[in-house]
Amino acid sequence: YLFGTVHALPAGIDWMDERIAAALASSGEFVTEVKTGPDSGISAGFQSRATLPPGQSLRAMLTGDDLAAYEGALASLGLPASAFDRYEPWYAAMMLSLLPLMQQGYSAEAGVEDTLEARLAPQTRHDALETVDFQLGLFDGLPQESQIAYLREIIISLPDIKDTLDAMVAEWLQGDAEALAALLQEGE
C-alpha cells in the first residue's frame, strides 16, 4: 500500500478508517520517510548540524531588511530577537515554519506517521527511505546564501502558513490529489 501522509496535524482530525487500519494490520513492513521517536537521533542531529561555530551569530549574517523582517517574525511569535542566534539560517527557517503551527495545535504526535507507528503490530518491520542525518545534511549542506534565501521565503510566508497547511490538510482528507498538488505547487 502507498499512503500519502501529513507529518503534523491538529489533534482530533478523524482520518483513520477501516480501510487504513486493515491495510496497516495486513502489512509486514511499514516504511516512512524517516524514523522518528526517542531513538531516531533527531535531537542529536539537530544539535550537531544546526549550531553555528563559536563566535558566529545568525543575526550577524543578516543585514538591513532581512534582519528587520527576521526580528519582526520572531516578535510576532512571541520570541526574543536572540532566540536562534546560535543556529544556522536553515534551522531558524525550519523552526519559524513550525512554531506558528504548534501554537495553533498542530503536532507530530497527531500526525499520520506517529499515529500509524503507534498501531503497528509488534512483528511489523519499520524502515525508512532516508535517515535523519541525510535529511539534515541536505539543509546543512546548502550554501549560506541559499539558507538565508530559504529563511527569507519562510518569513514572507509566515502570516499565511497555517491557512496554507489547513487548506492542504482539507484536500488530503478529501483525497483530492490534484487539488493538493496544486496547493503544493503554489509556493514554488
Backbone as JSON Lines, residues from 0, in Angstrom:
{"i":0,"aa":"Y","n":[0.84,-1.18,0.0],"ca":[0.0,0.0,0.0],"c":[0.88,1.24,0.0]}
{"i":1,"aa":"L","n":[0.45,2.27,-0.67],"ca":[1.13,3.55,-0.66],"c":[0.13,4.55,-0.1]}
{"i":2,"aa":"F","n":[0.55,5.27,0.93],"ca":[-0.35,6.19,1.61],"c":[0.36,7.51,1.83]}
{"i":3,"aa":"G","n":[-0.12,8.56,1.2],"ca":[0.44,9.89,1.41],"c":[0.09,10.39,2.79]}
{"i":4,"aa":"T","n":[1.07,10.96,3.47],"ca":[0.85,11.34,4.86],"c":[1.09,12.83,5.09]}
{"i":5,"aa":"V","n":[0.63,13.27,6.25],"ca":[0.88,14.63,6.73],"c":[1.62,14.47,8.04]}
{"i":6,"aa":"H","n":[2.82,15.06,8.12],"ca":[3.68,14.85,9.29],"c":[3.07,15.36,10.6]}
{"i":7,"aa":"A","n":[2.38,16.49,10.54],"ca":[1.8,17.09,11.74],"c":[0.35,17.47,11.44]}
{"i":8,"aa":"L","n":[-0.51,17.2,12.4],"ca":[-1.93,17.52,12.27],"c":[-2.43,18.08,13.59]}
{"i":9,"aa":"P","n":[-3.54,18.8,13.56],"ca":[-4.16,19.18,14.83],"c":[-4.8,17.95,15.48]}
{"i":10,"aa":"A","n":[-4.83,17.92,16.78],"ca":[-5.49,16.81,17.48],"c":[-6.96,16.79,17.08]}
{"i":11,"aa":"G","n":[-7.5,15.59,17.0],"ca":[-8.93,15.46,16.74],"c":[-9.31,15.31,15.28]}
{"i":12,"aa":"I","n":[-8.35,15.39,14.36],"ca":[-8.66,15.18,12.95],"c":[-8.94,13.68,12.78]}
{"i":13,"aa":"D","n":[-10.12,13.35,12.27],"ca":[-10.52,11.95,12.13],"c":[-10.23,11.47,10.71]}
{"i":14,"aa":"W","n":[-9.11,10.8,10.53],"ca":[-8.72,10.31,9.21],"c":[-8.57,8.79,9.15]}
{"i":15,"aa":"M","n":[-8.4,8.17,10.29],"ca":[-8.2,6.72,10.34],"c":[-9.55,6.04,10.1]}
{"i":16,"aa":"D","n":[-9.61,5.19,9.08],"ca":[-10.83,4.43,8.84],"c":[-10.49,2.95,8.75]}
{"i":17,"aa":"E","n":[-11.5,2.13,8.5],"ca":[-11.31,0.68,8.48],"c":[-10.34,0.25,7.38]}
{"i":18,"aa":"R","n":[-10.39,0.9,6.23],"ca":[-9.5,0.53,5.12],"c":[-8.04,0.73,5.5]}
{"i":19,"aa":"I","n":[-7.75,1.87,6.13],"ca":[-6.37,2.16,6.53],"c":[-5.93,1.2,7.63]}
{"i":20,"aa":"A","n":[-6.79,0.98,8.6],"ca":[-6.46,0.06,9.69],"c":[-6.22,-1.36,9.16]}
{"i":21,"aa":"A","n":[-7.03,-1.8,8.22],"ca":[-6.87,-3.14,7.64],"c":[-5.57,-3.24,6.84]}
{"i":22,"aa":"A","n":[-5.27,-2.2,6.08],"ca":[-4.02,-2.2,5.3],"c":[-2.81,-2.26,6.24]}
{"i":23,"aa":"L","n":[-2.85,-1.49,7.29],"ca":[-1.74,-1.49,8.25],"c":[-1.61,-2.85,8.92]}
{"i":24,"aa":"A","n":[-2.74,-3.41,9.33],"ca":[-2.71,-4.71,10.02],"c":[-2.21,-5.83,9.12]}
{"i":25,"aa":"S","n":[-2.45,-5.73,7.83],"ca":[-2.05,-6.81,6.92],"c":[-0.64,-6.63,6.36]}
{"i":26,"aa":"S","n":[0.02,-5.55,6.73],"ca":[1.36,-5.28,6.2],"c":[2.44,-5.81,7.13]}
{"i":27,"aa":"G","n":[3.43,-6.44,6.55],"ca":[4.55,-6.95,7.34],"c":[5.67,-5.94,7.47]}
{"i":28,"aa":"E","n":[5.58,-4.86,6.67],"ca":[6.62,-3.83,6.71],"c":[5.95,-2.47,6.61]}
{"i":29,"aa":"F","n":[6.48,-1.52,7.36],"ca":[5.98,-0.15,7.42],"c":[7.16,0.76,7.08]}
{"i":30,"aa":"V","n":[7.05,1.54,6.02],"ca":[8.17,2.38,5.58],"c":[7.71,3.83,5.61]}
{"i":31,"aa":"T","n":[8.47,4.66,6.32],"ca":[8.19,6.08,6.39],"c":[9.36,6.85,5.78]}
{"i":32,"aa":"E","n":[9.17,8.15,5.65],"ca":[10.24,9.0,5.1],"c":[11.5,8.88,5.96]}
{"i":33,"aa":"V","n":[11.34,9.13,7.25],"ca":[12.42,8.92,8.23],"c":[11.8,8.28,9.46]}
{"i":34,"aa":"K","n":[12.63,7.69,10.29],"ca":[12.14,7.18,11.56],"c":[12.2,8.31,12.57]}
{"i":35,"aa":"T","n":[11.13,8.44,13.32],"ca":[11.09,9.43,14.39],"c":[11.07,8.7,15.72]}
{"i":36,"aa":"G","n":[10.91,9.43,16.77],"ca":[10.86,8.81,18.08],"c":[12.13,9.07,18.87]}
{"i":37,"aa":"P","n":[12.14,8.6,20.12],"ca":[13.26,8.91,21.02],"c":[14.61,8.37,20.57]}
{"i":38,"aa":"D","n":[14.64,7.28,19.83],"ca":[15.92,6.71,19.43],"c":[16.28,7.05,17.97]}
{"i":39,"aa":"S","n":[15.63,8.04,17.4],"ca":[15.85,8.38,15.98],"c":[17.1,9.22,15.73]}
{"i":40,"aa":"G","n":[17.6,9.87,16.76],"ca":[18.78,10.72,16.59],"c":[18.44,12.12,16.11]}
{"i":41,"aa":"I","n":[17.18,12.48,16.1],"ca":[16.78,13.8,15.61],"c":[17.4,14.9,16.47]}
{"i":42,"aa":"S","n":[17.25,14.8,17.78],"ca":[17.78,15.85,18.66],"c":[19.28,16.0,18.51]}
{"i":43,"aa":"A","n":[19.99,14.89,18.52],"ca":[21.44,14.94,18.38],"c":[21.84,15.46,17.0]}
{"i":44,"aa":"G","n":[21.09,15.07,15.99],"ca":[21.37,15.53,14.63],"c":[21.21,17.04,14.5]}
{"i":45,"aa":"F","n":[20.13,17.56,15.07],"ca":[19.93,19.0,15.04],"c":[21.06,19.7,15.79]}
{"i":46,"aa":"Q","n":[21.39,19.18,16.95],"ca":[22.42,19.82,17.76],"c":[23.75,19.86,17.03]}
{"i":47,"aa":"S","n":[24.12,18.77,16.38],"ca":[25.43,18.73,15.74],"c":[25.46,19.49,14.42]}
{"i":48,"aa":"R","n":[24.36,19.55,13.7],"ca":[24.36,20.18,12.38],"c":[23.85,21.62,12.37]}
{"i":49,"aa":"A","n":[22.97,21.95,13.29],"ca":[22.3,23.25,13.22],"c":[23.02,24.36,13.97]}
{"i":50,"aa":"T","n":[23.91,24.01,14.86],"ca":[24.59,25.01,15.69],"c":[25.73,25.68,14.92]}
{"i":51,"aa":"L","n":[25.78,26.99,15.0],"ca":[26.86,27.75,14.38],"c":[28.16,27.58,15.18]}
{"i":52,"aa":"P","n":[29.3,27.74,14.53],"ca":[30.57,27.7,15.26],"c":[30.64,28.83,16.3]}
{"i":53,"aa":"P","n":[31.43,28.63,17.35],"ca":[31.58,29.68,18.36],"c":[31.98,31.01,17.72]}
{"i":54,"aa":"G","n":[31.39,32.08,18.22],"ca":[31.72,33.41,17.71],"c":[30.86,33.86,16.55]}
{"i":55,"aa":"Q","n":[30.05,32.96,15.99],"ca":[29.16,33.34,14.9],"c":[27.73,33.49,15.41]}
{"i":56,"aa":"S","n":[26.97,34.34,14.74],"ca":[25.59,34.59,15.12],"c":[24.74,34.72,13.87]}
{"i":57,"aa":"L","n":[23.55,34.15,13.93],"ca":[22.63,34.25,12.8],"c":[22.31,35.7,12.48]}
{"i":58,"aa":"R","n":[22.0,36.49,13.49],"ca":[21.64,37.89,13.21],"c":[22.8,38.66,12.61]}
{"i":59,"aa":"A","n":[24.02,38.27,12.91],"ca":[25.18,38.94,12.32],"c":[25.3,38.61,10.82]}
{"i":60,"aa":"M","n":[24.69,37.51,10.39],"ca":[24.71,37.13,8.97],"c":[23.68,37.92,8.15]}
{"i":61,"aa":"L","n":[22.7,38.47,8.85],"ca":[21.61,39.17,8.17],"c":[21.87,40.67,8.15]}
{"i":62,"aa":"T","n":[21.39,41.31,7.12],"ca":[21.58,42.76,7.01],"c":[20.25,43.43,6.66]}
{"i":63,"aa":"G","n":[20.19,44.71,6.96],"ca":[19.1,45.57,6.53],"c":[17.71,44.98,6.66]}
{"i":64,"aa":"D","n":[17.01,44.9,5.51],"ca":[15.63,44.44,5.5],"c":[15.49,42.99,5.99]}
{"i":65,"aa":"D","n":[16.46,42.14,5.66],"ca":[16.4,40.75,6.13],"c":[16.44,40.67,7.64]}
{"i":66,"aa":"L","n":[17.31,41.46,8.26],"ca":[17.42,41.45,9.72],"c":[16.13,41.98,10.35]}
{"i":67,"aa":"A","n":[15.61,43.08,9.83],"ca":[14.37,43.66,10.36],"c":[13.2,42.68,10.22]}
{"i":68,"aa":"A","n":[13.09,42.04,9.06],"ca":[12.0,41.1,8.84],"c":[12.13,39.88,9.76]}
{"i":69,"aa":"Y","n":[13.34,39.41,9.93],"ca":[13.59,38.26,10.8],"c":[13.22,38.58,12.25]}
{"i":70,"aa":"E","n":[13.69,39.72,12.75],"ca":[13.38,40.1,14.13],"c":[11.88,40.34,14.3]}
{"i":71,"aa":"G","n":[11.23,40.91,13.27],"ca":[9.78,41.09,13.32],"c":[9.04,39.77,13.35]}
{"i":72,"aa":"A","n":[9.52,38.78,12.59],"ca":[8.89,37.46,12.59],"c":[9.0,36.81,13.96]}
{"i":73,"aa":"L","n":[10.16,36.92,14.57],"ca":[10.34,36.36,15.91],"c":[9.4,37.04,16.9]}
{"i":74,"aa":"A","n":[9.33,38.37,16.85],"ca":[8.45,39.11,17.75],"c":[6.99,38.7,17.55]}
{"i":75,"aa":"S","n":[6.59,38.47,16.29],"ca":[5.19,38.08,16.03],"c":[4.85,36.73,16.65]}
{"i":76,"aa":"L","n":[5.86,35.92,16.91],"ca":[5.65,34.62,17.54],"c":[5.92,34.65,19.05]}
{"i":77,"aa":"G","n":[6.2,35.85,19.57],"ca":[6.45,36.0,21.0],"c":[7.83,35.55,21.42]}
{"i":78,"aa":"L","n":[8.78,35.55,20.47],"ca":[10.15,35.12,20.77],"c":[11.1,36.3,20.82]}
{"i":79,"aa":"P","n":[12.13,36.22,21.65],"ca":[13.12,37.3,21.66],"c":[13.95,37.28,20.38]}
{"i":80,"aa":"A","n":[14.51,38.42,20.03],"ca":[15.32,38.54,18.81],"c":[16.5,37.58,18.82]}
{"i":81,"aa":"S","n":[16.97,37.21,19.98],"ca":[18.14,36.32,20.1],"c":[17.78,34.83,20.08]}
{"i":82,"aa":"A","n":[16.53,34.49,19.88],"ca":[16.06,33.11,20.03],"c":[16.9,32.09,19.26]}
{"i":83,"aa":"F","n":[17.3,32.41,18.02],"ca":[18.04,31.45,17.2],"c":[19.42,31.97,16.82]}
{"i":84,"aa":"D","n":[19.97,32.86,17.62],"ca":[21.29,33.43,17.31],"c":[22.37,32.38,17.11]}
{"i":85,"aa":"R","n":[22.32,31.29,17.81],"ca":[23.37,30.28,17.76],"c":[23.16,29.25,16.65]}
{"i":86,"aa":"Y","n":[22.13,29.46,15.82],"ca":[21.78,28.43,14.84],"c":[21.95,28.9,13.39]}
{"i":87,"aa":"E","n":[22.12,27.91,12.53],"ca":[22.22,28.14,11.09],"c":[20.9,28.72,10.56]}
{"i":88,"aa":"P","n":[20.95,29.47,9.47],"ca":[19.71,30.04,8.91],"c":[18.66,28.99,8.56]}
{"i":89,"aa":"W","n":[19.08,27.82,8.04],"ca":[18.1,26.79,7.68],"c":[17.32,26.32,8.89]}
{"i":90,"aa":"Y","n":[17.99,26.21,10.05],"ca":[17.32,25.75,11.25],"c":[16.31,26.79,11.73]}
{"i":91,"aa":"A","n":[16.71,28.05,11.7],"ca":[15.79,29.12,12.1],"c":[14.57,29.12,11.18]}
{"i":92,"aa":"A","n":[14.79,28.93,9.88],"ca":[13.67,28.88,8.93],"c":[12.74,27.72,9.26]}
{"i":93,"aa":"M","n":[13.32,26.57,9.54],"ca":[12.51,25.4,9.85],"c":[11.68,25.64,11.11]}
{"i":94,"aa":"M","n":[12.32,26.2,12.13],"ca":[11.59,26.46,13.38],"c":[10.52,27.52,13.18]}
{"i":95,"aa":"L","n":[10.82,28.55,12.4],"ca":[9.82,29.58,12.13],"c":[8.62,29.03,11.37]}
{"i":96,"aa":"S","n":[8.85,28.02,10.54],"ca":[7.73,27.43,9.81],"c":[6.9,26.51,10.71]}
{"i":97,"aa":"L","n":[7.51,25.96,11.75],"ca":[6.8,25.03,12.64],"c":[6.11,25.71,13.82]}
{"i":98,"aa":"L","n":[6.73,26.74,14.36],"ca":[6.2,27.35,15.59],"c":[4.77,27.86,15.47]}
{"i":99,"aa":"P","n":[4.4,28.58,14.41],"ca":[3.0,29.02,14.36],"c":[2.02,27.85,14.28]}
{"i":100,"aa":"L","n":[2.44,26.77,13.65],"ca":[1.58,25.6,13.58],"c":[1.44,24.95,14.95]}
{"i":101,"aa":"M","n":[2.54,24.84,15.67],"ca":[2.5,24.28,17.02],"c":[1.65,25.16,17.94]}
{"i":102,"aa":"Q","n":[1.78,26.47,17.78],"ca":[0.99,27.39,18.6],"c":[-0.5,27.28,18.3]}
{"i":103,"aa":"Q","n":[-0.84,26.79,17.11],"ca":[-2.23,26.62,16.7],"c":[-2.72,25.18,16.85]}
{"i":104,"aa":"G","n":[-1.95,24.33,17.53],"ca":[-2.43,23.0,17.86],"c":[-1.95,21.87,16.97]}
{"i":105,"aa":"Y","n":[-1.13,22.15,15.97],"ca":[-0.57,21.08,15.15],"c":[0.54,20.38,15.94]}
{"i":106,"aa":"S","n":[0.65,19.06,15.76],"ca":[1.74,18.33,16.42],"c":[2.06,17.07,15.62]}
{"i":107,"aa":"A","n":[3.31,16.63,15.74],"ca":[3.74,15.39,15.09],"c":[3.04,14.2,15.75]}
{"i":108,"aa":"E","n":[2.77,14.29,17.03],"ca":[2.1,13.19,17.73],"c":[0.72,12.92,17.13]}
{"i":109,"aa":"A","n":[0.05,13.94,16.61],"ca":[-1.25,13.76,15.97],"c":[-1.09,13.48,14.48]}
{"i":110,"aa":"G","n":[0.13,13.58,13.98],"ca":[0.4,13.35,12.57],"c":[0.25,11.89,12.19]}
{"i":111,"aa":"V","n":[0.21,11.65,10.9],"ca":[-0.09,10.32,10.38],"c":[0.97,9.3,10.75]}
{"i":112,"aa":"E","n":[2.25,9.64,10.54],"ca":[3.3,8.67,10.8],"c":[3.3,8.2,12.25]}
{"i":113,"aa":"D","n":[3.24,9.14,13.18],"ca":[3.25,8.76,14.6],"c":[2.02,7.95,14.97]}
{"i":114,"aa":"T","n":[0.87,8.33,14.42],"ca":[-0.36,7.6,14.7],"c":[-0.29,6.17,14.18]}
{"i":115,"aa":"L","n":[0.17,6.01,12.94],"ca":[0.28,4.67,12.38],"c":[1.34,3.84,13.1]}
{"i":116,"aa":"E","n":[2.46,4.47,13.41],"ca":[3.53,3.75,14.1],"c":[3.05,3.21,15.44]}
{"i":117,"aa":"A","n":[2.23,3.98,16.14],"ca":[1.71,3.55,17.43],"c":[0.8,2.33,17.3]}
{"i":118,"aa":"R","n":[0.27,2.1,16.11],"ca":[-0.66,0.99,15.89],"c":[0.0,-0.22,15.23]}
{"i":119,"aa":"L","n":[1.3,-0.16,15.01],"ca":[1.99,-1.28,14.36],"c":[1.94,-2.53,15.23]}
{"i":120,"aa":"A","n":[1.74,-3.65,14.58],"ca":[1.84,-4.93,15.29],"c":[3.31,-5.14,15.66]}
{"i":121,"aa":"P","n":[3.59,-5.81,16.77],"ca":[4.98,-5.99,17.21],"c":[5.88,-6.64,16.16]}
{"i":122,"aa":"Q","n":[5.34,-7.5,15.32],"ca":[6.15,-8.19,14.33],"c":[6.36,-7.37,13.04]}
{"i":123,"aa":"T","n":[5.71,-6.23,12.93],"ca":[5.84,-5.42,11.71],"c":[7.19,-4.71,11.69]}
{"i":124,"aa":"R","n":[7.91,-4.89,10.61],"ca":[9.22,-4.25,10.44],"c":[9.0,-2.8,10.06]}
{"i":125,"aa":"H","n":[9.78,-1.89,10.67],"ca":[9.68,-0.46,10.36],"c":[11.0,0.01,9.75]}
{"i":126,"aa":"D","n":[10.92,0.47,8.52],"ca":[12.08,1.0,7.81],"c":[11.8,2.44,7.41]}
{"i":127,"aa":"A","n":[12.85,3.09,6.89],"ca":[12.71,4.48,6.43],"c":[13.4,4.63,5.08]}
{"i":128,"aa":"L","n":[12.9,5.55,4.27],"ca":[13.5,5.83,2.98],"c":[14.8,6.61,3.12]}
{"i":129,"aa":"E","n":[14.86,7.44,4.15],"ca":[16.05,8.27,4.38],"c":[16.38,8.27,5.86]}
{"i":130,"aa":"T","n":[17.59,8.65,6.17],"ca":[17.96,8.81,7.57],"c":[17.8,10.28,7.98]}
{"i":131,"aa":"V","n":[17.68,10.49,9.26],"ca":[17.61,11.85,9.79],"c":[18.89,12.6,9.39]}
{"i":132,"aa":"D","n":[20.01,11.94,9.52],"ca":[21.29,12.57,9.19],"c":[21.33,13.01,7.72]}
{"i":133,"aa":"F","n":[20.82,12.18,6.83],"ca":[20.78,12.54,5.41],"c":[19.92,13.77,5.19]}
{"i":134,"aa":"Q","n":[18.71,13.79,5.77],"ca":[17.82,14.93,5.56],"c":[18.41,16.21,6.14]}
{"i":135,"aa":"L","n":[18.95,16.14,7.34],"ca":[19.55,17.33,7.93],"c":[20.75,17.79,7.12]}
{"i":136,"aa":"G","n":[21.49,16.84,6.57],"ca":[22.64,17.16,5.73],"c":[22.25,17.94,4.48]}
{"i":137,"aa":"L","n":[21.06,17.67,3.95],"ca":[20.6,18.43,2.78],"c":[20.48,19.92,3.12]}
{"i":138,"aa":"F","n":[19.89,20.21,4.26],"ca":[19.75,21.6,4.68],"c":[21.1,22.2,5.06]}
{"i":139,"aa":"D","n":[21.84,21.45,5.86],"ca":[23.11,21.95,6.37],"c":[24.14,22.13,5.25]}
{"i":140,"aa":"G","n":[23.99,21.38,4.17],"ca":[24.92,21.48,3.05],"c":[24.63,22.63,2.1]}
{"i":141,"aa":"L","n":[23.52,23.32,2.3],"ca":[23.21,24.46,1.44],"c":[24.21,25.59,1.68]}
{"i":142,"aa":"P","n":[24.59,26.3,0.64],"ca":[25.44,27.48,0.84],"c":[24.7,28.5,1.73]}
{"i":143,"aa":"Q","n":[25.45,29.29,2.45],"ca":[24.86,30.26,3.37],"c":[23.84,31.16,2.67]}
{"i":144,"aa":"E","n":[24.14,31.6,1.44],"ca":[23.22,32.48,0.71],"c":[21.88,31.77,0.47]}
{"i":145,"aa":"S","n":[21.92,30.49,0.17],"ca":[20.7,29.72,-0.06],"c":[19.92,29.53,1.23]}
{"i":146,"aa":"Q","n":[20.64,29.33,2.33],"ca":[19.98,29.21,3.63],"c":[19.26,30.5,3.99]}
{"i":147,"aa":"I","n":[19.91,31.62,3.73],"ca":[19.3,32.91,4.04],"c":[18.1,33.16,3.12]}
{"i":148,"aa":"A","n":[18.2,32.75,1.86],"ca":[17.06,32.89,0.93],"c":[15.89,32.04,1.42]}
{"i":149,"aa":"Y","n":[16.17,30.83,1.91],"ca":[15.13,29.96,2.47],"c":[14.48,30.63,3.68]}
{"i":150,"aa":"L","n":[15.29,31.19,4.55],"ca":[14.78,31.91,5.73],"c":[13.9,33.07,5.29]}
{"i":151,"aa":"R","n":[14.34,33.82,4.29],"ca":[13.58,34.95,3.76],"c":[12.2,34.48,3.25]}
{"i":152,"aa":"E","n":[12.18,33.37,2.51],"ca":[10.92,32.84,1.97],"c":[9.96,32.43,3.09]}
{"i":153,"aa":"I","n":[10.5,31.81,4.13],"ca":[9.65,31.4,5.26],"c":[9.08,32.63,5.95]}
{"i":154,"aa":"I","n":[9.89,33.65,6.15],"ca":[9.41,34.88,6.8],"c":[8.28,35.5,5.99]}
{"i":155,"aa":"I","n":[8.42,35.54,4.68],"ca":[7.39,36.11,3.82],"c":[6.09,35.3,3.92]}
{"i":156,"aa":"S","n":[6.21,33.98,3.99],"ca":[5.02,33.12,4.01],"c":[4.43,32.95,5.41]}
{"i":157,"aa":"L","n":[5.11,33.42,6.44],"ca":[4.7,33.2,7.82],"c":[3.26,33.59,8.13]}
{"i":158,"aa":"P","n":[2.77,34.76,7.69],"ca":[1.39,35.11,8.02],"c":[0.35,34.14,7.46]}
{"i":159,"aa":"D","n":[0.67,33.43,6.39],"ca":[-0.3,32.54,5.74],"c":[-0.02,31.06,5.97]}
{"i":160,"aa":"I","n":[1.0,30.74,6.74],"ca":[1.47,29.35,6.83],"c":[0.4,28.41,7.39]}
{"i":161,"aa":"K","n":[-0.32,28.84,8.41],"ca":[-1.35,27.97,8.98],"c":[-2.51,27.8,8.02]}
{"i":162,"aa":"D","n":[-2.97,28.88,7.4],"ca":[-4.07,28.78,6.44],"c":[-3.69,27.88,5.27]}
{"i":163,"aa":"T","n":[-2.44,27.99,4.83],"ca":[-1.97,27.15,3.73],"c":[-1.99,25.68,4.13]}
{"i":164,"aa":"L","n":[-1.47,25.37,5.3],"ca":[-1.46,23.97,5.74],"c":[-2.88,23.48,6.01]}
{"i":165,"aa":"D","n":[-3.74,24.33,6.57],"ca":[-5.14,23.94,6.78],"c":[-5.78,23.54,5.45]}
{"i":166,"aa":"A","n":[-5.52,24.32,4.4],"ca":[-6.08,24.02,3.08],"c":[-5.52,22.69,2.54]}
{"i":167,"aa":"M","n":[-4.22,22.46,2.75],"ca":[-3.61,21.21,2.3],"c":[-4.2,20.02,3.04]}
{"i":168,"aa":"V","n":[-4.38,20.16,4.33],"ca":[-4.96,19.08,5.13],"c":[-6.38,18.8,4.67]}
{"i":169,"aa":"A","n":[-7.15,19.83,4.37],"ca":[-8.52,19.64,3.9],"c":[-8.55,18.84,2.6]}
{"i":170,"aa":"E","n":[-7.66,19.17,1.68],"ca":[-7.6,18.43,0.41],"c":[-7.11,17.0,0.64]}
{"i":171,"aa":"W","n":[-6.15,16.82,1.54],"ca":[-5.66,15.49,1.87],"c":[-6.79,14.64,2.44]}
{"i":172,"aa":"L","n":[-7.57,15.22,3.36],"ca":[-8.68,14.48,3.96],"c":[-9.72,14.08,2.91]}
{"i":173,"aa":"Q","n":[-9.9,14.92,1.92],"ca":[-10.85,14.61,0.84],"c":[-10.27,13.61,-0.16]}
{"i":174,"aa":"G","n":[-8.96,13.42,-0.11],"ca":[-8.32,12.53,-1.06],"c":[-8.21,13.14,-2.45]}
{"i":175,"aa":"D","n":[-8.21,14.47,-2.5],"ca":[-8.14,15.17,-3.79],"c":[-6.68,15.46,-4.13]}
{"i":176,"aa":"A","n":[-6.04,14.49,-4.79],"ca":[-4.62,14.6,-5.09],"c":[-4.32,15.76,-6.03]}
{"i":177,"aa":"E","n":[-5.19,16.03,-6.98],"ca":[-4.95,17.13,-7.92],"c":[-5.01,18.48,-7.23]}
{"i":178,"aa":"A","n":[-6.0,18.68,-6.38],"ca":[-6.11,19.95,-5.65],"c":[-4.95,20.11,-4.67]}
{"i":179,"aa":"L","n":[-4.56,19.02,-4.03],"ca":[-3.42,19.07,-3.11],"c":[-2.14,19.41,-3.89]}
{"i":180,"aa":"A","n":[-1.94,18.79,-5.02],"ca":[-0.76,19.08,-5.84],"c":[-0.74,20.55,-6.27]}
{"i":181,"aa":"A","n":[-1.9,21.08,-6.61],"ca":[-1.98,22.5,-7.0],"c":[-1.58,23.4,-5.83]}
{"i":182,"aa":"L","n":[-2.03,23.07,-4.63],"ca":[-1.65,23.86,-3.45],"c":[-0.15,23.76,-3.19]}
{"i":183,"aa":"L","n":[0.39,22.57,-3.32],"ca":[1.83,22.39,-3.08],"c":[2.66,23.16,-4.1]}
{"i":184,"aa":"Q","n":[2.18,23.27,-5.32],"ca":[2.93,23.95,-6.37],"c":[2.78,25.47,-6.32]}
{"i":185,"aa":"E","n":[1.78,25.97,-5.58],"ca":[1.62,27.42,-5.47],"c":[2.84,28.08,-4.88]}
{"i":186,"aa":"G","n":[3.51,27.43,-3.95],"ca":[4.68,28.0,-3.29],"c":[5.95,27.9,-4.08]}
{"i":187,"aa":"E","n":[5.93,27.25,-5.22],"ca":[7.17,27.06,-5.99],"c":[7.41,28.18,-6.97]}
